[in-house]
């Protein structure tokens, strides 16, 4: 299992966020670094289990902005529903 723990209070922005996902889950070089690409890559994971844990979940609005934080949560929840190899946990 591969685990990615992200601190919502310490994420430097969307670029850093995408970089962490890219590195943790060996996304392809052509990864588009947007939420659509994140969804595509996470739902295609099949050869390992991936655990994503967001700590300080309530701080995401401050670090990413309200729209990006809500969109990220939605994408991660959708991926966990669509792909049995993905688990997502949000911790305040």
NORVEN-V698979 format. One record per backbone hydrogen bond with DSSP energy under -0.5 kcal/mol. CO is the residue of the C=O (numbers start at 1). NH is the residue of the N-H. E is the energy in kcal/mol with one decimal. If there is no record, write none. Layout:
CO | NH | E
CO | NH | E
This chain:
2 | 51 | -3.1
4 | 6 | -0.6
4 | 53 | -2.8
6 | 8 | -0.8
6 | 55 | -2.8
7 | 10 | -1.7
7 | 11 | -1.0
13 | 17 | -2.2
14 | 18 | -2.6
15 | 19 | -2.0
16 | 20 | -2.0
17 | 21 | -1.9
18 | 22 | -2.7
19 | 23 | -2.2
20 | 24 | -2.5
21 | 25 | -2.2
22 | 27 | -1.5
23 | 26 | -0.5
28 | 31 | -2.2
34 | 38 | -2.4
35 | 39 | -2.3
36 | 40 | -2.3
37 | 41 | -2.7
38 | 42 | -2.7
39 | 43 | -2.4
40 | 44 | -0.9
41 | 45 | -0.5
42 | 45 | -0.9
49 | 2 | -2.8
50 | 87 | -2.4
51 | 4 | -2.8
52 | 89 | -2.4
53 | 6 | -2.9
53 | 55 | -0.7
54 | 91 | -3.3
55 | 8 | -3.5
56 | 59 | -1.9
57 | 60 | -1.7
58 | 61 | -0.5
59 | 62 | -0.7
59 | 63 | -1.8
60 | 64 | -3.3
60 | 65 | -0.7
61 | 65 | -1.1
65 | 69 | -2.6
66 | 70 | -2.4
67 | 71 | -2.4
68 | 72 | -2.7
69 | 73 | -2.3
70 | 74 | -2.2
71 | 75 | -2.6
72 | 76 | -2.7
73 | 77 | -2.5
74 | 78 | -2.6
75 | 79 | -2.5
76 | 80 | -2.1
77 | 81 | -1.9
78 | 82 | -2.3
79 | 83 | -2.5
82 | 84 | -0.5
83 | 86 | -1.8
85 | 50 | -3.6
87 | 52 | -2.9
89 | 54 | -3.0
89 | 91 | -0.5
91 | 57 | -2.6
